[in-house]
Amino acid sequence: MTQDPSRPHRDVVSFVRRGSRLSASRQDAWDRLADTWVLDLPRGERDTVPAHGTRLDPAQVFGRTAPLVVEIGSGQGENIAAAATARDDRDHLAFEVYVPGIAQSLDRIERAGSPRNLRLVPLDALHSLPTLLAPGSITELWIFFPDPWHKSRHHKRRLVNPPLLDAVLPLMAPGGLLRLATDWAEYACHMRAVLDADPRLVNTSPDGPRPDGTPSDEVPDEMPVHGWSPRFEGRVLTSFERKAHDAGRLIWDLTYEVDGEGSAGASARSSGPTD
């Protein structure tokens, strides 16, 4: 079946766009704080992607030049608010499409002391980052507990897939770090297959053992024995992670370094002619 050219192309997304109704407390946080911490960028054909040609200059946003940490899927903001408070020598961008999560993040930011080295971006990171940021902009990229999309027919929706790497690796500085974590063993195995196959990435813990314990979920037979990172000290223990522990699931951490030559090659491939 041929797609009707008059209808906009629908990209595969790694999230479900849920309702944005806010509780009274979250609405109050949004009304008071969104203008300061939420970047209101021009929107494209969908409200989760920026308008064509929209660029984001971190130096202009933060009023300085500093290492940039980007978190994809920041949820309710526990990690990014804590990180911005602990590391005022870095700037932080958090991408999240769930509006109640952004509103809760605003409340956390305020309770954390209102760090100014943090902004929230209410857009789909996969389809927005290549438009918004220049090559070499990102020092660290965080993806913690992305939706596992358990059903086989939904695996194409998983965030950690080759299209994400092609979108973000050209934006990372040589030697930049990609940090990931999941509480689902099958998704952890999927992540390893995707990340290990990319020549632009180097596992920083090639001899790292699997996490200790016996998980409540099934571990695939092909799960690598080594190559797992110790828990990232900069990741706070969120309510989500506590629920995973309570359910008996293990936390699988991964850290990869972006190879300088590989990143440069990816940047050159991505900078070809555009429409």
PAZAPA-4460 file (N, C-alpha, C; in steps of 0.05 Angstrom, whole numbers, plus 32768, in hexadecimal, padded with zeros to 4 digits):
% residues 275
    n_x    n_y    n_z   ca_x   ca_y   ca_z    c_x    c_y    c_z   seq   type   mol
   8011   7FE8   8000   8000   8000   8000   8012   8019   8000     1      M     A
   800D   802B   7FEE   801C   8044   7FEC   8011   8059   7FFE     2      T     A
   8023   8066   800D   801A   807B   8020   8010   8093   8011     3      Q     A
   7FFB   809F   801B   7FF0   80B7   800F   8004   80CE   8013     4      D     A
   800F   80DA   7FFE   8023   80EF   8001   8019   8108   800E     5      P     A
   7FFF   810B   800F   7FF3   8123   801C   7FF3   8121   803A     6      S     A
   7FF8   8108   8045   7FF8   8105   8062   8015   8105   806C     7      R     A
   801A   8112   8083   8035   8114   808D   8040   80F9   8094     8      P     A
   805A   80F5   808F   8067   80DC   8096   8068   80D8   80B4     9      H     A
   8062   80C0   80BE   8062   80BA   80DA   807B   80AA   80E1    10      R     A
   808D   80B6   80EF   80A5   80A7   80F7   809E   8094   810E    11      D     A
   80AE   807E   8110   80AC   806C   8126   80B6   807B   813F    12      V     A
   80A6   807B   8154   80AE   8088   816D   80B1   8073   8183    13      V     A
   80C0   807A   8197   80C6   8068   81AD   80B6   806E   81C6    14      S     A
   809F   807C   81C3   808F   8084   81DA   8072   8084   81D1    15      F     A
   8061   8085   81E5   8044   8089   81E1   803E   80A5   81EB    16      V     A
   8031   80B5   81DA   802A   80D0   81E2   8011   80CF   81F4    17      R     A
   8014   80D2   820E   7FFE   80D0   8220   7FF2   80EB   8226    18      R     A
   7FDB   80EB   8233   7FCE   8104   823A   7FDF   8116   824B    19      G     A
   7FD9   8130   8249   7FE9   8144   8257   7FDA   8152   826D    20      S     A
   7FC5   8146   8278   7FB6   8152   828D   7FC7   8153   82A6    21      R     A
   7FC8   816A   82B3   7FD9   816E   82CA   7FC9   8170   82E4    22      L     A
   7FD5   8165   82F9   7FC9   816A   8314   7FCC   8187   831B    23      S     A
   7FBF   8190   8330   7FC1   81AC   8338   7FDD   81B3   833F    24      A     A
   7FEC   81A2   834D   8007   81A9   8356   801A   81AA   833D    25      S     A
   8016   8197   832B   8027   8198   8313   8020   81AF   8301    26      R     A
   8007   81B6   82FF   7FFF   81CE   82F0   800C   81E7   82FC    27      Q     A
   800C   81E8   8316   8018   81FF   8324   8036   8201   831D    28      D     A
   8044   81EA   831E   8060   81E9   8317   8065   81F2   82FB    29      A     A
   8054   81E8   82E9   8057   81F0   82CC   8053   820E   82C9    30      W     A
   803E   8219   82D5   8037   8235   82D1   804E   8247   82DC    31      D     A
   805A   823F   82F1   806F   824F   82FE   808A   824C   82F2    32      R     A
   8091   8234   82E8   80AC   822D   82E2   80B3   8227   82C5    33      L     A
   809E   8221   82B5   80A3   8217   8299   80B2   822C   8289    34      A     A
   80AB   8245   828C   80B8   825A   827C   80D6   825B   8280    35      D     A
   80DF   8253   8298   80FB   8254   829E   810A   823B   8295    36      T     A
   80FE   8223   8299   810D   820B   8294   8104   81FA   827C    37      W     A
   80ED   81FF   8271   80E4   81F0   825A   80E9   8201   8240    38      V     A
   80F8   81F5   822D   80FE   8203   8214   80E6   8200   8201    39      L     A
   80DA   8217   81FB   80C3   8218   81E9   80CD   821D   81CD    40      D     A
   80D1   8208   81BE   80DD   8209   81A3   80C7   8207   818E    41      L     A
   80CB   8213   8176   80B8   8211   8160   80B3   81F3   8159    42      P     A
   809A   81EC   8155   8093   81D0   814F   808F   81CB   8131    43      R     A
   8095   81B2   812A   8091   81AA   810E   8076   819E   8109    44      G     A
   8075   8189   80F7   805C   817D   80F0   804F   816F   8108    45      E     A
   805F   8166   811B   8054   815A   8134   805E   816B   814B    46      R     A
   804F   816B   8161   8056   817C   8177   806D   8172   8187    47      D     A
   8078   815A   8180   808F   814F   818E   80A9   8152   817E    48      T     A
   80A9   8160   8168   80C1   8165   8158   80C3   8183   8152    49      V     A
   80DC   818D   8150   80DF   81AA   814B   80DA   81B0   812D    50      P     A
   80D5   81C9   8128   80D1   81D2   810D   80EC   81CF   80FE    51      A     A
   80EA   81CA   80E4   8101   81C6   80D3   8114   81DE   80D6    52      H     A
   812E   81D8   80DA   8142   81ED   80DC   8146   81F9   80F8    53      G     A
   8136   81F0   810B   8139   81FA   8127   8153   81F0   8132    54      T     A
   8163   8202   813D   817C   81FB   814A   817C   8204   8167    55      R     A
   818B   81F6   8177   818E   81FC   8193   81AB   8200   8199    56      L     A
   81B2   8218   81A3   81CD   821F   81A9   81D0   821E   81C8    57      D     A
   81DD   8208   81D3   81DF   8207   81F0   81ED   821F   81FD    58      P     A
   8200   822A   81EF   820E   8241   81FA   81FB   8259   81FE    59      A     A
   81E8   825B   81EB   81D4   8271   81ED   81C0   826A   8203    60      Q     A
   81B7   8251   8204   81A3   8249   8217   81AE   824D   8234    61      V     A
   81C7   8244   8239   81D1   8244   8254   81E3   825C   825A    62      F     A
   81E9   826C   8246   81FA   8283   824A   8217   827D   824F    63      G     A
   8220   8266   8246   823C   825E   824A   8242   8246   8238    64      R     A
   825B   823E   8237   8263   8226   8229   826D   8212   823E    65      T     A
   8260   81FB   823F   8266   81E7   8253   8260   81CB   8248    66      A     A
   826B   81B6   8253   8264   819B   824A   8246   8197   824C    67      P     A
   823A   8189   8239   821D   8186   8237   8215   8169   823C    68      L     A
   8204   8165   824F   81F8   814B   8254   81DB   814B   824A    69      V     A
   81D4   8137   823A   81B8   8134   8230   81AC   811A   823B    70      V     A
   8194   811C   8246   8186   8105   824E   816D   8101   823D    71      E     A
   816A   80EA   8232   8152   80E3   8222   813F   80D4   8233    72      I     A
   8127   80DE   8235   8113   80D1   8246   8118   80D7   8263    73      G     A
   8116   80F0   826C   811E   80F7   8287   8108   80F2   829B    74      S     A
   80F1   80E8   8292   80DC   80E0   82A5   80D3   80F7   82B7    75      G     A
   80D5   80F4   82D1   80CC   8108   82E4   80E4   8119   82EE    76      Q     A
   80FB   8116   82E1   8111   8129   82E5   8123   8122   82FC    77      G     A
   8121   810B   8309   8132   8105   8320   814F   8107   8319    78      E     A
   8157   80FA   8303   8174   80F9   82FD   817E   8114   82F4    79      N     A
   8170   8121   82E2   817B   8139   82D6   817C   8150   82EA    80      I     A
   8168   8151   82FC   8168   8167   8310   817F   8162   8324    81      A     A
   8184   8149   832C   819A   8143   833E   81B5   8148   8331    82      A     A
   81B7   8141   8317   81D0   8145   8309   81D7   8162   8305    83      A     A
   81C3   8172   82FE   81C8   818F   82FA   81D1   819C   8314    84      A     A
   81C6   8193   832A   81CD   819E   8345   81E9   8196   834D    85      T     A
   81F0   817C   8348   820A   8172   8350   8220   817B   833E    86      A     A
   821B   8180   8324   8230   8187   8311   8229   81A2   8304    87      R     A
   822F   81B7   8313   8229   81D2   8307   823E   81DA   82F2    88      D     A
   8252   81C9   82EE   8266   81CE   82D8   825C   81C3   82BE    89      D     A
   8245   81B6   82BD   8239   81AB   82A5   821E   81B7   82A0    90      R     A
   8216   81B7   8287   81FA   81BE   827F   81EB   81A5   8278    91      D     A
   81D0   81A6   827C   81C0   818E   827A   81A6   8194   8269    92      H     A
   81A1   8183   8255   8188   8184   8246   817A   816A   824B    93      L     A
   8160   816B   8252   8150   8153   8257   8139   8153   8243    94      A     A
   8137   813D   8233   8122   813A   821F   810C   8128   822B    95      F     A
   80F3   8132   822B   80DD   8122   8236   80C3   812C   8228    96      E     A
   80B3   8119   821E   809A   8120   8210   8082   8120   8222    97      V     A
   8084   8113   823A   806D   8111   824B   806A   812A   825D    98      Y     A
   8056   813A   8257   8053   8154   8264   8050   8152   8282    99      V     A
   8040   813F   828E   8040   813D   82AB   805C   8137   82B6   100      P     A
   806C   8127   82A8   8087   8122   82B1   8098   813C   82B1   101      G     A
   8094   814C   829D   80A3   8166   829C   809A   8177   82B3   102      I     A
   8080   8178   82B8   8076   8189   82CE   8082   817F   82E9   103      A     A
   8083   8165   82ED   808F   815A   8305   80AD   8161   8306   104      Q     A
   80BA   8161   82EF   80D6   8168   82EE   80DA   8185   82F7   105      S     A
   80C9   8196   82EF   80CB   81B2   82F7   80CA   81B5   8315   106      L     A
   80B8   81A6   8322   80B6   81A7   833F   80D0   819D   834B   107      D     A
   80DB   8187   8340   80F4   817D   834B   810B   8191   8347   108      R     A
   810C   819E   8331   8121   81B2   832C   811F   81C8   8341   109      I     A
   8107   81D1   8347   8104   81E6   835B   810D   81DC   8376   110      E     A
   8105   81C4   837D   810D   81B9   8398   812A   81B3   8399   111      R     A
   8137   81AF   8382   8154   81AA   8381   8164   81C4   8383   112      A     A
   8157   81DB   8385   8165   81F4   8387   8165   8204   836D   113      G     A
   8155   81FC   835A   8152   820B   8340   816C   820F   8332   114      S     A
   817A   81F9   832C   8193   81FB   831D   818E   8207   8301   115      P     A
   819F   8219   82F9   819B   8227   82DF   81A9   8219   82C8   116      R     A
   81B7   8204   82CE   81C6   81F5   82B8   81B6   81DE   82AE   117      N     A
   819B   81E1   82AC   8189   81CC   82A4   8172   81D8   8294   118      L     A
   816B   81CA   827E   8152   81D1   826F   8144   81B8   8267   119      R     A
   812A   81B9   8265   8119   81A3   825D   810F   81A8   8241   120      L     A
   8110   8193   8230   8108   8195   8214   80F1   8182   820F   121      V     A
   80D8   818C   820B   80C1   817A   8208   80BE   816F   81EC   122      P     A
   80D3   8162   81E2   80D3   8158   81C6   80DD   813B   81C5   123      L     A
   80D7   812E   81AF   80E1   8113   81AA   80FF   8115   81A2   124      D     A
   8110   810B   81B4   812D   810F   81B0   8137   8102   8196   125      A     A
   812D   80EA   8190   8137   80DC   8178   8134   80ED   815F   126      L     A
   811D   80FA   815C   8117   8109   8144   811D   8127   8147   127      H     A
   8127   812F   815E   812D   814C   8162   814A   8152   8165   128      S     A
   815A   8141   8172   8175   8147   8178   8186   814D   815F   129      L     A
   8184   813E   8149   8194   8145   8132   818E   8160   8126   130      P     A
   8176   816A   812A   816F   8185   8121   8179   819A   8134   131      T     A
   8177   8194   814E   817C   81A9   8162   8199   81AE   8168   132      L     A
   81A9   8199   816A   81C5   819C   8173   81D9   8198   815D   133      L     A
   81F0   81A6   8160   8206   81A4   814D   8217   818B   8153   134      A     A
   8225   8181   8140   8238   816A   8144   824C   8171   815A   135      P     A
   8251   815D   816B   8265   8160   8180   825A   816F   8199   136      G     A
   8240   8174   819B   8235   8184   81B1   8233   8175   81CB   137      S     A
   822F   815B   81CA   8227   814C   81E2   823F   813E   81EF   138      I     A
   8243   8143   8208   8258   8136   8217   824F   811B   8222   139      T     A
   8237   8119   822D   822C   8100   8236   820E   80FF   822E   140      E     A
   8206   80E6   8227   81EA   80E1   8220   81E0   80CB   8232   141      L     A
   81CA   80D0   8240   81BE   80BE   8253   81A4   80B3   8249   142      W     A
   81A1   8098   824A   8187   808B   8244   8182   8077   825B   143      I     A
   8172   807E   826E   816D   806E   8285   8151   8063   8285   144      F     A
   814E   8048   8285   8134   803B   8287   8121   8043   8271   145      F     A
   8129   8041   8258   8116   8046   8242   8101   8031   8240   146      P     A
   80EA   8037   8234   80D4   8024   8230   80DF   800B   8222   147      D     A
   80DB   7FF3   822E   80E6   7FDB   8222   80D7   7FD1   820A   148      P     A
   80BE   7FD9   8206   80AD   7FD0   81F0   80B1   7FB2   81ED   149      W     A
   80A5   7FA3   81FF   80AA   7F86   8201   80A2   7F76   81E9   150      H     A
   808C   7F7C   81DC   8082   7F6B   81C6   8094   7F6D   81AE   151      K     A
   8099   7F57   81A1   80AC   7F56   818B   80A4   7F69   8175   152      S     A
   808B   7F6C   816F   8082   7F7E   815A   8087   7F9B   8160   153      R     A
   808C   7FA1   817A   8091   7FBC   8183   80AF   7FC2   8186   154      H     A
   80C1   7FAF   8181   80DD   7FB3   8186   80E8   7FCA   8175   155      H     A
   80DC   7FCF   815E   80E5   7FE6   814D   80E0   8000   815B   156      K     A
   80CF   8001   816F   80CA   8019   817E   80DE   801E   8194   157      R     A
   80EE   800B   819A   8102   800E   81AF   8115   8025   81A9   158      R     A
   811A   8035   81BD   812B   804D   81B8   8148   8044   81B1   159      L     A
   8153   8031   81BE   816E   8028   81B9   816F   8016   81A1   160      V     A
   8172   8022   818A   8173   8014   8171   8185   8024   815E   161      N     A
   818E   8018   8148   81A1   8027   8136   8198   8043   812E   162      P     A
   817E   8049   8129   8176   8064   8122   817E   8079   8137   163      P     A
   817C   8071   8151   8184   8083   8166   81A1   8089   8164   164      L     A
   81B2   8074   8161   81CE   8078   8160   81D6   808A   8148   165      L     A
   81C9   8086   8131   81CF   8097   811A   81C7   80B3   811F   166      D     A
   81B3   80B8   8130   81AA   80D3   8136   81BC   80E1   814A   167      A     A
   81C5   80D3   815F   81D2   80E0   8175   81F1   80DF   8174   168      V     A
   81FC   80C9   816A   8219   80C7   816B   8228   80DD   815D   169      L     A
   821E   80E7   8146   822C   80FE   813A   822B   8117   814B   170      P     A
   8219   8118   815E   8216   8130   816F   8228   812F   8187   171      L     A
   8235   8118   818C   8245   8114   81A4   8262   811B   819F   172      M     A
   826E   8127   81B3   828A   812E   81B2   829B   8114   81B2   173      A     A
   82B2   8114   81A4   82C4   80FD   81A5   82CA   80F6   81C2   174      P     A
   82C8   80DD   81C9   82CD   80D6   81E5   82B4   80D9   81F7   175      G     A
   829E   80E3   81EB   8286   80E6   81FB   827B   80CC   8204   176      G     A
   826A   80CC   8219   8260   80B4   8225   8243   80B0   8221   177      L     A
   823B   8098   821A   821F   8090   8218   821A   807D   8230   178      L     A
   8208   8086   8242   8202   8077   825A   81E5   806D   8258   179      R     A
   81E1   8053   825D   81C6   8047   825B   81C1   8035   8273   180      L     A
   81A8   8030   8279   81A0   801D   828D   8184   8013   8287   181      A     A
   817F   7FFA   828D   8164   7FEE   828A   8161   7FD9   82A0   182      T     A
   8148   7FD4   82A7   8142   7FC0   82BB   8136   7FA7   82AF   183      D     A
   8137   7FA5   8294   812C   7F8E   8286   8143   7F80   8278   184      W     A
   8147   7F66   8280   815E   7F57   8275   815D   7F54   8257   185      A     A
   8145   7F4F   824C   8143   7F4C   822F   814A   7F65   8220   186      E     A
   8142   7F7C   822B   8149   7F96   821E   8167   7F9B   8221   187      Y     A
   8172   7F94   8238   818F   7F97   823C   819F   7F87   8227   188      A     A
   8195   7F6F   8221   81A2   7F5F   820D   819F   7F6C   81F1   189      C     A
   8188   7F77   81EC   8184   7F86   81D3   8196   7F9E   81D1   190      H     A
   8199   7FAD   81E6   81AB   7FC4   81E6   81C7   7FBB   81DF   191      M     A
   81D1   7FA6   81EC   81EC   7F9D   81E7   81F0   7F96   81C9   192      R     A
   81DC   7F88   81BD   81DF   7F81   81A1   81E0   7F99   818F   193      A     A
   81D0   7FAE   8195   81D0   7FC6   8185   81EA   7FD6   8189   194      V     A
   81F2   7FDA   81A2   8208   7FEC   81A8   8223   7FDE   81A1   195      L     A
   8226   7FC4   81A7   823F   7FB7   81A0   8244   7FB5   8182   196      D     A
   822E   7FB6   8173   8231   7FB4   8156   8239   7FCE   8148   197      A     A
   8239   7FE4   8157   823F   7FFE   814B   825D   8004   814F   198      D     A
   826C   8007   8139   8289   800C   813C   8290   8027   8147   199      P     A
   827C   8039   8149   8282   8053   8154   8283   8053   8173   200      R     A
   827C   803D   817F   827A   803B   819C   828D   8027   81A8   201      L     A
   8298   802E   81BF   82AB   801C   81CD   82A0   8017   81EA   202      V     A
   829B   7FFE   81F1   8292   7FF8   820C   82A8   7FFE   8220   203      N     A
   82A1   800F   8234   82B6   8018   8247   82BB   8003   825D   204      T     A
   82AA   7FEE   825E   82AD   7FD9   8273   82AC   7FBE   8266   205      S     A
   82BF   7FB8   8254   82BE   7F9E   8245   82BF   7F86   8257   206      P     A
   82CB   7F88   826F   82CD   7F71   8281   82B9   7F72   8297   207      D     A
   82A7   7F87   8297   8294   7F8A   82AD   8281   7F73   82AF   208      G     A
   827C   7F68   82C7   826A   7F51   82CA   824D   7F59   82C8   209      P     A
   823C   7F45   82C6   821F   7F4A   82C8   8218   7F54   82E4   210      R     A
   8202   7F62   82E6   81F9   7F69   8302   81F4   7F51   8313   211      P     A
   81FA   7F53   832C   81F6   7F3D   833F   81D8   7F37   8343   212      D     A
   81D2   7F1D   8347   81B7   7F16   834E   81AA   7F06   8338   213      G     A
   8193   7EFA   833E   8183   7EEC   832B   816A   7EFB   8325   214      T     A
   8166   7F05   830D   814F   7F16   8307   8135   7F06   8306   215      P     A
   811F   7F14   830A   8104   7F08   8308   80FC   7F04   82EB   216      S     A
   8108   7F14   82D9   8101   7F11   82BD   8116   7EFF   82AF   217      D     A
   810E   7EF4   8298   811F   7EE1   828A   8138   7EEE   827D   218      E     A
   814F   7EE2   8281   8168   7EEC   8275   816C   7EDC   825B   219      V     A
   816F   7EE9   8244   8173   7EDB   822B   818D   7ECA   822C   220      P     A
   818D   7EB4   821E   81A4   7EA2   821E   81BC   7EB1   8212   221      D     A
   81B8   7EC3   81FF   81CE   7ED1   81F2   81D8   7EE9   8201   222      E     A
   81CE   7EED   8219   81D6   7F05   8229   81F5   7F03   822E   223      M     A
   8203   7F18   8227   8220   7F19   822C   8227   7F17   824A   224      P     A
   823C   7F09   8250   8244   7F05   826C   8253   7F1E   8276   225      V     A
   8263   7F2A   8265   8273   7F41   826C   826B   7F5A   825B   226      H     A
   8275   7F71   8263   8270   7F89   8254   825C   7F9C   8262   227      G     A
   8255   7F96   827B   8242   7FA6   828A   8250   7FBA   829C   228      W     A
   8245   7FD1   829E   8251   7FE6   82AE   8248   7FE5   82CB   229      S     A
   8258   7FEF   82DE   824E   7FF3   82F9   8239   8009   82F9   230      P     A
   8228   8009   830D   8213   801D   830F   821F   8039   830D   231      R     A
   8213   804A   82FB   821D   8065   82F8   8216   8075   8311   232      F     A
   822B   8080   831E   8227   808E   8338   8216   80A7   8334   233      E     A
   8216   80B2   831C   8206   80CA   8317   81E9   80C5   8313   234      G     A
   81E0   80AC   8313   81C4   80A6   8310   81B7   80A1   832C   235      R     A
   81A4   80B2   8332   8197   80AF   834C   8184   8097   834C   236      V     A
   817E   808D   8363   816C   8077   8366   814F   8082   8365   237      L     A
   8143   807F   834E   8128   808A   834A   8112   8077   8354   238      T     A
   80FA   8081   8356   80E3   8070   835E   80DF   805A   8349   239      S     A
   80E5   8060   8330   80E2   804C   831B   80F6   8035   831F   240      F     A
   810F   803C   8326   8123   8027   832A   811D   8017   8343   241      E     A
   8112   8024   8358   810A   8015   8370   80F5   8000   836A   242      R     A
   80E2   8007   8359   80CD   7FF5   8351   80D8   7FDD   8342   243      K     A
   80EC   7FE2   8332   80FA   7FCC   8323   8107   7FB9   8337   244      A     A
   8115   7FC4   834B   8121   7FB4   8360   810C   7FA4   836F   245      H     A
   80F6   7FB1   8376   80E1   7FA3   8385   80D5   7F8C   8375   246      D     A
   80D5   7F8F   835B   80CA   7F7A   8349   80DE   7F64   8344   247      A     A
   80F7   7F67   834E   810B   7F52   834B   811C   7F54   8332   248      G     A
   811A   7F6B   8323   812A   7F6D   830B   8144   7F7A   8312   249      R     A
   8159   7F72   8302   8173   7F7D   8305   8176   7F96   82F5   250      L     A
   818A   7FA7   82FB   818F   7FBF   82EC   81A8   7FBB   82DB   251      I     A
   81A6   7FBD   82C1   81BB   7FB9   82AE   81C6   7FD4   82A5   252      W     A
   81DF   7FDA   82AC   81EB   7FF4   82A5   81FF   7FF0   828E   253      D     A
   8200   8003   827C   8212   8003   8266   821E   801E   8262   254      L     A
   8238   801F   825B   8245   8038   8254   8257   8034   823B   255      T     A
   8253   8045   8228   8263   8044   820F   8270   805F   820A   256      Y     A
   8288   805E   8200   8296   8077   81F8   8294   807A   81D9   257      E     A
   8290   8092   81D1   828E   8098   81B4   82AA   809A   81A9   258      V     A
   82B1   8089   8196   82CB   8089   8189   82CD   80A3   8178   259      D     A
   82E3   80B1   817B   82E6   80CA   816C   82E4   80C8   814F   260      G     A
   82F1   80B4   8142   82F0   80B1   8126   82D5   80A8   811D   261      E     A
   82C9   8096   812D   82AE   808C   8125   829A   80A2   8126   262      G     A
   829B   80B4   813B   8288   80CA   813D   828B   80DD   8126   263      S     A
   82A5   80E2   811F   82AA   80F5   8109   829F   80EA   80EE   264      A     A
   82A2   80CF   80EB   8298   80C3   80D3   8279   80C4   80D1   265      G     A
   826D   80C0   80E9   8250   80C1   80EA   8246   80DD   80E3   266      A     A
   8255   80F1   80EE   824E   810D   80E9   824F   8113   80CB   267      S     A
   8264   810A   80BE   8267   810F   80A1   8251   8102   8092   268      A     A
   8248   80E9   809A   8233   80DB   808C   8219   80EA   808F   269      R     A
   8215   80F6   80A7   81FB   8102   80AC   81F9   811F   80A1   270      S     A
   820F   812A   8097   820F   8146   808E   820C   8148   8070   271      S     A
   8201   8134   8063   81FD   8135   8047   81E6   8147   803F   272      G     A
   81DE   8147   8026   81C9   8159   801C   81AF   8154   802B   273      P     A
   81A0   8168   8031   8186   8166   803D   8171   8173   802B   274      T     A
   8158   816D   8031   8143   8179   8021   8140   8197   8026   275      D     A
***
